[in-house]
Amino acid sequence: MKEKLALIASFLPIIALMAIGYVVPIFSNIVKSMQGAEGQFVGIDNYIQVLTSYYFLDSLAFTLKVALVSTALAMTIAVVVALALRETFMGKKLVVLLFQLNMTIPRMAAAMILMLLLSQTGWLSQLSHFFGLTEGASDFPWLVRDSAGWGLIAAFTWKFFPYIGMSVLGILQGASREYEDQAAVLGVGKFRRFWHVTLPMIIPATSIASIIVFASAFGDYEIPAILGSSDHRMLSIYTYMKYADPIMRDHTEAYVLMIFMSLTLMAVILAYRKLTIAEEKRS
């Protein structure tokens, strides 16, 4: 009994910190999200008003587009690169090092690199002008801060695909090629071997890593703050703008958006947890 009490007591500081750092702010935001302009309780009226507004729906659609497309591209590139790195070739260690190096670059730095590379006055634009492909900076395609979000998609894809790739590569390097070799002996083509043998083997790792990438892209602030457009805004930027309003008229809307994003990311985390538990049972 004393040992159990001692164990519980040892967790009390951690529980207190979590309550102060997470539970109290979340509870406070929930309360504030249900208050009117004069502090009166209005219930879910604020949620109905905010979550059905044009600006929220536009921001949500844009955020989902950027996050989903980035995740799909990152997953595709990661699988292709992991399959290539599975083979033995000269300079493989250097390539793997460069592949992993991208994971250490902060998101803000990644956004600045993409800005210097893809903007109309960036390196690609200058090379295009040097080789006579464009007459000036204005002729170069608008690839960053564009209304379609391709600059954001490029940044998220480039930043996050190594995370999926390393997970897939770890599975491929630790797995036996027995079934693939048997399929090759039976005359099964490369694509069918990948579809029926390799893909089922890497799907769990790919799915789990992709969920993490989607959550990161969905809630990210740094990259959209640098590369985002004013035509369509990510939810993180939209929420900050509402909260930073000096007149404080939009603070209630900001609290609603905070709760919505928190619940969305919580659902993603629960999906991630469910997948990891299922994978542990299979293994």
Secondary structure as UniProt FT lines:
FT   HELIX           2..18
FT   HELIX           19..23
FT   HELIX           24..33
FT   TURN            37..38
FT   TURN            43..44
FT   HELIX           45..51
FT   HELIX           54..86
FT   TURN            90..91
FT   HELIX           92..101
FT   HELIX           102..104
FT   HELIX           107..118
FT   TURN            120..121
FT   HELIX           123..130
FT   TURN            131..132
FT   HELIX           137..139
FT   TURN            147..148
FT   HELIX           150..174
FT   HELIX           178..185
FT   TURN            186..187
FT   HELIX           190..193
FT   HELIX           194..198
FT   HELIX           199..219
FT   HELIX           222..227
FT   HELIX           235..243
FT   TURN            246..247
FT   TURN            249..250
FT   HELIX           251..282
//
